[in-house]
Amino acid sequence: GAAPDVDDARVQAADKRRTAAAKADANAVRAATERAETCARLEAAVDEVDSLMRAGYPAREAGRLWERWREARARLREARC
């Protein structure tokens, strides 16, 4: 039995497709990981401000805390978490 002739161009094209698919999968995993980390960080920021507000605060800090809370919630919404 002689080895069949293999078309090098077809083999190379298949290798390129597999490589491209593997890169796309790796990029998707990386993007999902980054998104999860971003969402966790933004949720932690909202939780921190909530905790500060629950602990009580003087009237002069009320405006600043509410502004921080609104900004944190807005960033969370913008990230679509």
C-alpha positions in Angstrom: 0.0 0.0 0.0 1.3 3.3 -1.1 0.5 6.4 0.9 -2.2 8.5 -0.8 -1.3 11.9 -2.2 -2.2 14.6 0.2 -3.0 18.1 -1.1 -0.8 20.3 1.0 -2.9 23.4 0.3 -6.0 21.6 1.7 -4.1 20.5 4.8 -2.7 24.0 5.4 -6.2 25.6 5.0 -7.7 23.1 7.5 -4.9 23.9 9.9 -5.5 27.6 9.6 -9.2 27.2 10.2 -8.5 25.1 13.4 -6.0 27.7 14.6 -8.4 30.6 13.9 -11.2 28.7 15.8 -8.9 28.0 18.7 -7.9 31.7 18.9 -11.5 32.8 18.7 -12.4 30.4 21.6 -9.5 31.7 23.7 -10.5 35.3 23.0 -14.1 34.5 24.0 -13.0 32.8 27.3 -10.7 35.8 28.0 -13.5 38.3 27.3 -15.9 36.4 29.6 -13.4 36.3 32.4 -12.7 40.0 32.1 -16.4 40.8 32.1 -16.9 38.7 35.2 -14.0 40.4 37.0 -15.4 43.8 36.0 -18.9 43.0 37.2 -17.5 41.6 40.5 -15.5 44.8 41.0 -18.4 47.1 40.2 -20.8 45.1 42.5 -18.2 45.3 45.3 -18.1 49.1 44.9 -21.9 49.3 45.2 -21.8 47.0 48.2 -19.1 49.1 49.8 -21.2 52.3 49.5 -24.3 50.5 50.7 -22.4 49.3 53.8 -21.2 52.8 54.5 -24.7 54.2 54.2 -26.1 51.4 56.5 -23.5 52.2 59.1 -24.8 55.7 59.4 -23.3 59.0 58.4 -23.5 62.7 59.3 -25.7 65.0 57.2 -22.6 66.7 55.6 -21.6 63.3 54.1 -25.1 62.4 52.8 -24.7 64.1 49.4 -21.2 62.7 48.8 -22.3 59.1 49.7 -25.5 59.3 47.6 -23.4 60.6 44.6 -20.9 57.8 45.0 -23.9 55.3 45.2 -25.5 56.8 42.0 -22.1 56.7 40.1 -21.4 53.1 41.2 -24.9 52.0 40.1 -24.6 53.9 36.8 -21.2 52.1 36.1 -22.8 48.8 36.9 -25.7 49.5 34.5 -23.3 50.7 31.7 -21.3 47.5 32.0 -24.6 45.5 31.7 -23.8 43.3 34.6 
